[in-house]
Amino acid sequence: MLAEYDDLDGIALAELVKARDVSALELVEAAIGRIETRNPVLNAVVLNMFVQARSAALDVDSSTPFAGVPFLMKDLLSTVQGVPTSHGNRLWAKLAAGGDSEIVKRWKKAGLIILGKTNTPEFGLTPYTESETFGPARNPWDLERTPGGSSGGSGAAVAACMVPLASGGDGGGSIRIPASACGVFGMKPTRGRTPAGPHIGEPWAGFAVEHVLTRSVRDSAALLDLVQGADVGAPHYLPPFSGSFLNAVAAPLGKLRIAASSTPMLGGTVEPEVLAAFADAAKLLEELGHEVVEAAPQIDAEPFSLSFLTVLAAELRVDMEEAAKAAGVSIRIEDFDASTIGMGLLGQTFSAGELAAALRYLKLAARGVMSFFETYDVLMTPVLSKVPPPIGALQPSSQEKTIIRAIGRTKAGWLLRKLGIAERLATDTFSFMPWTPVFNVTGQPATSVPLFWTDSGLPIGTHFVGRFGDEATLFQLAGQLERARPWSHRKPPLCLPVRRR
């Protein structure tokens, strides 16, 4: 095994391949060994592609930036020819994809070698990764806790040093949430920065975008340089960044005016350890010469949350219908998780007019939020209101699951609203992640930077949001923070030497 594998990021591993110090196949075998050793307790990887990876490693172009670097894909949105993309659902798990997504083609062109698919909640719905199809993914810092969601398997795999980077999709915080929970770096790019086609038109009404979770800032920046740009038919066109995101990571950074707020934008309360992490980050920014001002954009939490929920419920209903259609069956309650059923039932209760009104409200609210950034360069908030909770803590109770499934059989979705179950679940979800969904609606770039660990050893990420289209400033800031307070030396207990095969 490659002894230093756990200590190197993707760019460093590729440099070893370019220098012929190791072969791409040796890197792949090192990654496979770690997956086989560490995954049984983490359940981060739910489908392996080891045969394909070993074959690809024999035909690597050593001139590519990530030549031979092992990579894992979130099992949602993006597709690989001939391999199922399950979306965390038992129906899709049996169906092979008909072709590569555009972003997958670009990942491969960059030299990455795909070793498998990572665990995700069904249709990426929840901020925890506990689907009934694959079971819960576990946090490598504490196996009884969630790694977050919906890119929880990817976050856990990167934190556990299986691979230096893995893909994620973010429709309400799903890159930033697991990045925070697992102590890795996560960048949600600007809407339209990365391609979504050709098999998806516009994921989650434009809220969702794909990129990666990484151990180093530079890996994230370098890969965004390589995959950015609209694909054919993209509904949102964002002109490619004319500079280099990778160069931005190391570039000198002048004094920024940073707004900072720990007040939950979508309601709820914040745990003391999260507040301590937030205060610590604010102090560090001031020590680095930035102006930190207590301020935040204002939104009306209740109508914003209801509008977001309306759009999400409509999307989940269509997800259920598409899964059943692809499998050649009618919608059956037993084919979906309780949370999905509940959201899908809600999606049936909203009228077309209510959906249109929700979208109008969110788009108008987004304008108000983005105008705030005419005054400030960056906004800083926590990522989550609490440390990663125990597995199962955020799920519907057993009684609620029974009620949801019973209502699902009657198709009386209005009962969920009348009984208050849907409202309770939505409130609990938004109070856990009361900042991240706002910036999926606005489409702005945002990061989770791992700057703080609790006394008990749990990571807490800090959330930074930039102006629309300005990932460069966020990469500059993250690079400065990484140099000031490095985190790559921090590894969970699972990152132990792997025995030779």
C-alpha positions in Angstrom: 0.0 0.0 0.0 1.0 3.6 -0.6 2.0 4.6 3.0 1.5 8.4 2.5 -1.9 8.0 0.7 -3.9 9.3 3.6 -1.8 12.5 3.9 -2.0 13.6 0.3 -4.7 15.5 -1.6 -5.7 14.7 -5.2 -3.2 17.1 -6.8 -0.3 15.7 -4.8 -1.3 12.1 -5.7 -1.4 13.1 -9.4 2.0 14.6 -9.2 3.3 11.2 -8.0 1.8 9.6 -11.0 3.3 12.2 -13.4 6.7 11.7 -11.8 6.3 7.9 -12.1 6.9 7.5 -8.4 3.6 5.5 -8.3 1.3 4.1 -11.0 -2.4 5.0 -11.3 -3.1 1.3 -10.6 -1.2 1.5 -7.3 -3.3 4.5 -6.3 -6.5 2.7 -7.2 -5.4 -0.4 -5.2 -4.6 1.9 -2.2 -8.1 3.4 -2.4 -9.7 0.0 -2.8 -7.9 -1.3 0.3 -9.1 1.6 2.4 -12.7 1.2 1.1 -12.7 -2.6 1.9 -11.2 -1.9 5.4 -13.1 1.2 6.5 -16.4 1.0 4.6 -18.0 -2.0 6.5 -18.4 0.2 9.6 -19.2 3.5 7.7 -21.5 2.3 5.0 -20.3 5.3 2.9 -19.9 3.4 -0.4 -23.0 1.5 -1.6 -21.8 0.3 -5.0 -18.3 -0.5 -6.1 -16.8 -0.1 -9.6 -13.5 -1.7 -8.8 -13.3 -3.7 -12.0 -13.9 -0.6 -14.1 -11.5 1.4 -12.0 -8.7 -1.1 -12.4 -9.2 -1.2 -16.1 -9.3 2.6 -16.3 -6.0 2.8 -14.3 -4.2 1.0 -17.1 -5.0 3.7 -19.6 -4.5 6.9 -17.7 -3.2 10.1 -19.5 -0.5 11.2 -17.1 -0.7 14.7 -18.5 -4.2 15.3 -17.0 -4.4 17.4 -13.8 -5.8 14.6 -11.7 -4.1 11.7 -13.4 -5.0 8.4 -11.8 -6.6 10.0 -8.7 -9.3 7.8 -7.0 -12.7 9.3 -6.9 -16.2 8.4 -5.6 -19.5 9.6 -7.0 -22.6 10.4 -5.0 -25.3 8.0 -6.0 -27.7 10.8 -7.1 -28.1 13.0 -10.2 -25.0 12.1 -12.2 -24.9 8.9 -14.2 -22.3 6.5 -15.6 -23.0 4.4 -18.6 -24.2 0.9 -17.7 -24.1 1.6 -13.9 -27.2 2.2 -11.8 -27.7 5.6 -10.2 -30.1 4.6 -7.4 -30.9 8.1 -6.0 -31.1 6.1 -2.7 -34.2 4.3 -4.0 -34.8 0.6 -4.4 -36.4 0.9 -7.9 -33.6 3.0 -9.5 -31.0 0.7 -7.8 -31.9 -2.0 -10.3 -31.7 0.1 -13.5 -28.5 0.7 -15.4 -27.9 4.3 -16.7 -28.0 4.8 -20.5 -25.0 7.1 -20.6 -22.5 9.4 -18.9 -23.6 12.7 -17.6 -21.7 15.7 -19.0 -20.0 16.4 -15.6 -19.0 12.7 -15.4 -17.3 13.1 -18.9 -15.4 16.1 -17.6 -14.4 14.3 -14.3 -13.0 11.5 -16.4 -11.3 13.9 -18.8 -9.6 15.5 -15.8 -8.0 12.1 -15.0 -10.1 11.0 -12.1 -10.9 7.3 -11.8 -14.3 6.4 -10.4 -14.2 3.6 -7.8 -17.9 3.6 -6.9 -21.0 5.3 -5.7 -21.7 6.8 -2.2 -24.6 6.6 0.1 -27.4 9.2 -0.1 -30.9 9.6 1.3 -33.7 8.8 -1.0 -33.8 11.5 -3.8 -31.4 13.6 -1.7 -34.4 14.7 0.4 -33.0 14.9 4.0 -29.9 16.4 5.7 -29.1 13.0 7.1 -28.1 9.8 5.1 -30.4 7.0 6.3 -32.3 5.5 3.4 -34.2 2.3 3.9 -32.6 0.9 0.7 -29.0 1.2 1.9 -29.1 1.9 5.6 -27.4 4.7 7.4 -24.0 6.1 6.6 -22.0 6.8 9.7 -19.8 9.7 10.7 -16.1 8.6 10.9 -15.6 11.0 13.9 -18.4 9.2 15.9 -20.0 6.1 14.4 -23.2 6.7 16.3 -23.7 10.1 14.6 -24.9 11.1 11.1 -22.4 12.4 8.6 -25.1 14.7 7.4 -26.8 14.7 4.0 -27.6 14.4 1.3 -23.9 13.9 0.3 -23.3 12.0 3.6 -21.6 9.0 2.0 -19.2 11.3 0.1 -18.4 13.4 3.2 -17.7 10.2 5.3 -15.6 8.7 2.6 -13.4 11.7 2.1 -13.0 12.3 5.9 -12.1 8.6 6.3 -9.3 9.0 3.7 -10.8 6.5 1.3 -10.4 9.0 -1.5 -9.2 12.6 -1.5 -12.3 13.9 -3.2 -15.8 12.7 -3.9 -18.8 14.3 -5.7 -21.8 15.9 -4.1 -24.9 17.7 -5.1 -26.4 20.7 -3.1 -30.0 21.6 -3.4 -30.5 22.8 0.2 -27.1 22.5 1.7 -26.2 18.9 0.7 -22.5 19.6 0.0 -22.0 22.0 2.9 -23.9 20.0 5.5 -21.8 16.8 5.3 -18.6 18.9 4.8 -19.4 20.5 8.2 -20.4 17.3 9.9 -17.4 15.4 8.6 -14.7 18.0 8.9 -13.9 18.4 5.2 -14.1 21.3 2.7 -17.2 21.8 0.6 -18.0 24.3 -2.1 -21.4 24.8 -3.6 -20.7 26.7 -6.8 -22.9 29.4 -8.4 -26.0 28.2 -10.2 -25.0 27.4 -13.7 -21.3 27.0 -13.0 -21.3 23.2 -13.5 -23.2 21.2 -16.1 -26.4 19.3 -15.1 -27.3 17.6 -18.4 -28.0 15.9 -20.6 -30.3 13.6 -18.6 -31.6 16.3 -16.3 -33.0 19.6 -17.4 -32.9 21.6 -14.2 -32.5 19.9 -10.8 -34.9 21.1 -8.1 -36.1 24.2 -10.0 -32.5 25.3 -10.3 -31.7 25.1 -6.6 -29.4 22.1 -7.0 -25.8 22.2 -8.3 -23.0 19.5 -8.3 -19.4 19.7 -7.3 -17.1 17.9 -4.8 -16.2 17.5 -1.2 -12.4 17.5 -0.6 -9.8 17.5 2.1 -7.9 20.5 0.5 -9.2 23.8 -0.9 -6.9 23.5 -3.9 -8.5 20.2 -5.1 -11.9 21.8 -5.1 -10.7 24.9 -7.0 -8.6 22.9 -9.5 -11.5 20.6 -10.4 -14.0 23.5 -10.7 -11.6 25.1 -13.2 -11.8 21.9 -15.3 -15.5 21.2 -15.2 -17.0 24.7 -15.2 -19.1 25.8 -18.2 -22.6 25.3 -19.5 -23.5 22.2 -21.5 -25.8 22.1 -24.4 -29.3 23.2 -23.5 -28.4 24.5 -20.1 -31.3 26.6 -18.7 -28.8 28.9 -16.9 -25.8 30.3 -18.7 -23.0 31.6 -16.5 -20.0 32.9 -18.4 -16.9 30.9 -17.6 -14.5 32.5 -15.0 -11.7 34.1 -17.0 -9.1 33.5 -14.4 -8.1 30.4 -12.4 -9.8 29.3 -9.3 -6.7 27.3 -8.4 -4.5 30.4 -8.6 -7.0 32.2 -6.5 -6.4 29.8 -3.6 -2.9 31.0 -3.2 -3.4 34.6 -4.3 -2.9 37.4 -1.7 -6.2 38.5 -0.3 -6.9 42.1 0.7 -9.1 43.3 3.5 -12.7 42.0 3.1 -15.8 43.4 4.6 -17.5 40.4 6.1 -21.0 40.3 7.5 -21.4 37.8 10.3 -24.5 36.5 11.9 -25.3 33.4 14.0 -29.0 34.2 14.1 -30.9 31.4 12.3 -32.4 32.7 9.1 -35.1 30.1 9.0 -35.8 29.9 12.8 -34.7 27.7 15.6 -31.9 27.9 18.2 -28.2 27.4 18.0 -26.2 25.0 20.3 -23.4 26.6 22.5 -20.7 24.6 20.7 -21.8 26.0 17.4 -21.8 29.5 18.8 -18.3 28.9 20.1 -17.1 27.8 16.7 -18.7 30.8 15.1 -17.1 33.3 17.6 -13.7 31.5 17.1 -13.9 32.0 13.3 -14.9 35.6 13.6 -11.9 36.2 15.8 -9.6 34.5 13.3 -10.9 36.6 10.5 -10.2 39.8 12.5 -6.7 38.5 13.2 -6.2 38.1 9.5 -7.0 41.7 8.9 -10.6 41.5 7.8 -13.5 43.8 8.9 -16.2 41.7 10.6 -19.5 43.4 11.0 -22.6 41.9 12.7 -25.2 41.9 9.9 -27.2 39.6 7.7 -29.8 39.8 4.9 -33.4 39.8 6.2 -35.9 37.2 5.1 -39.3 36.3 6.5 -38.7 32.7 7.7 -42.2 31.3 7.6 -43.3 32.2 4.1 -39.8 31.4 2.8 -39.8 28.0 4.4 -43.3 27.2 3.2 -42.5 28.3 -0.3 -39.3 26.2 -0.4 -41.3 23.2 1.0 -43.9 23.6 -1.7 -41.3 23.5 -4.5 -39.5 20.6 -2.9 -42.8 18.6 -2.4 -43.7 19.1 -6.1 -40.2 17.9 -7.1 -40.4 14.8 -4.9 -43.8 13.8 -6.3 -42.3 13.9 -9.8 -39.3 11.9 -8.5 -41.6 9.2 -7.3 -43.6 9.1 -10.6 -40.4 8.9 -12.7 -39.0 6.1 -10.6 -42.2 4.1 -10.9 -42.4 4.7 -14.6 -38.7 3.8 -15.2 -39.3 0.5 -13.3 -42.5 -0.2 -15.2 -44.7 -0.2 -12.1 -47.4 2.0 -10.5 -46.5 4.0 -7.5 -46.4 1.6 -4.5 -45.9 2.7 -0.9 -43.5 -0.1 -0.3 -41.1 1.2 -2.9 -40.3 4.5 -1.1 -39.1 5.7 2.3 -41.6 7.3 4.7 -40.1 10.8 4.3 -40.4 10.6 0.6 -44.0 9.4 0.7 -44.9 12.2 3.1 -43.3 14.8 0.8 -44.8 13.3 -2.3 -48.2 13.3 -0.7 -47.8 17.0 0.1 -46.8 17.5 -3.5 -50.2 16.3 -4.6 -52.0 18.7 -2.2 -50.5 21.9 -3.7 -52.2 23.4 -6.8 -50.3 24.7 -9.8 -51.2 28.1 -8.7 -49.6 27.5 -5.3 -46.4 26.2 -6.9 -46.2 29.2 -9.2 -46.8 31.5 -6.2 -44.1 29.8 -4.2 -41.6 30.2 -7.0 -42.4 33.9 -7.5 -42.0 34.5 -3.8 -38.6 32.8 -3.6 -37.3 34.6 -6.7 -38.4 37.9 -5.2 -36.9 37.1 -1.8 -33.7 36.1 -3.6 -33.4 39.6 -5.0 -33.6 41.1 -1.6 -30.9 38.7 -0.2 -28.5 39.4 -3.1 -28.8 43.2 -2.7 -27.3 42.8 0.7 -24.0 41.7 -1.0 -23.7 45.2 -2.6 -22.4 46.3 0.8 -20.5 43.2 1.9 -18.0 41.0 0.2 -18.9 37.8 2.1 -21.4 36.6 4.6 -20.4 34.3 7.5 -22.8 32.1 9.4 -22.7 28.6 11.0 -23.5 25.8 8.6 -25.7 23.9 11.1 -27.4 24.8 14.3 -26.0 21.8 16.2 -23.3 19.2 16.1 -24.0 16.1 14.1 -26.9 14.4 15.9 -27.2 10.7 16.6 -28.4 8.5 13.8 -32.2 8.4 13.7 -32.6 11.6 15.7 -33.9 13.6 12.7 -36.1 10.9 11.2 -39.9 10.7 11.6 -40.9 8.7 14.7 -42.1 5.1 14.3 -45.6 6.3 14.9 -45.3 9.1 12.3 -43.9 6.6 9.8 -46.9 4.3 10.4 -49.3 7.3 9.9 -47.6 8.5 6.8 -47.7 5.1 5.2 -51.4 4.6 6.1 -52.2 8.0 4.7 -50.2 7.1 1.6 -52.4 4.1 0.9 -55.5 6.4 1.0 -53.7 9.1 -1.0 -55.2 11.7 1.3 -52.2 14.0 1.5 -54.3 16.8 3.1 -54.4 14.7 6.3 -50.6 15.2 6.8 -51.2 18.9 6.8 -54.2 18.7 9.1 -52.4 16.4 11.6 -49.4 18.8 11.6 -46.9 16.0 10.8 -45.6 17.7 7.6 -45.2 21.0 9.4 -43.3 19.3 12.3 -40.9 17.5 10.1 -40.2 20.6 8.0 -39.7 22.8 11.1 -37.2 20.2 12.5 -35.3 20.1 9.2 -35.1 23.8 8.7 -34.1 24.4 12.3 -31.2 22.0 11.8 -30.0 23.8 8.7 -31.4 27.3 9.0 -29.0 29.1 6.7 -28.0 26.8 3.8 -31.3 26.6 1.7 -31.4 30.4 1.4 -28.4 30.4 -0.9 -29.7 27.5 -3.0 -32.6 29.8 -3.8 -30.4 32.8 -4.6 -27.9 30.6 -6.5 -24.9 32.2 -4.8 -21.7 30.3 -4.2 -21.1 29.1 -0.6 -18.6 27.0 1.3 -18.2 25.0 4.5 -14.7 25.4 5.9 -13.5 23.0 8.7 -12.0 25.4 11.3 -13.2 24.0 14.6 -13.4 20.7 16.5 -15.3 20.3 19.8 -13.6 19.0 22.9 -15.3 15.6 22.2 -13.7 15.6 18.7 -16.6 16.6 16.5 -16.0 18.9 13.6 -18.0 22.1 13.1 -17.8 23.9 9.7 -18.1 27.6 9.1 -20.3 28.9 6.3 -19.1 31.6 3.9 -21.3 33.0 1.1 -20.1 35.1 -1.8 -21.6 37.3 -4.4 -23.3 35.5 -7.4 -20.6 34.2 -9.7 -17.7 35.0 -7.3 -16.3 31.7 -6.2 -12.8 33.2 -6.6 -13.1 35.4 -3.5 -14.4 32.4 -1.5 -11.5 30.2 -2.7 -9.0 33.0 -1.8 -10.6 33.3 1.7 -10.7 29.5 2.2 -7.1 29.2 1.1 -6.0 31.9 3.6 -7.9 30.2 6.4 -6.4 26.8 5.5 -2.9 28.3 5.7 -3.7 30.1 9.0 -5.3 27.0 10.6 -4.5 23.8 8.7 -6.9 20.9 9.1 -5.4 18.2 6.9 -3.5 16.7 9.9 -6.8 16.0 11.7 -8.0 12.5 10.9 -10.7 10.4 12.5 -9.8 7.1 14.3 -10.6 5.1 11.2 -7.6 6.6 9.3 -5.1 4.0 10.6 -2.4 2.3 8.5 -3.9 -0.3 6.2 -2.3 -3.8 6.0 -0.7 -4.8 2.8 -2.8 -7.0 0.6 
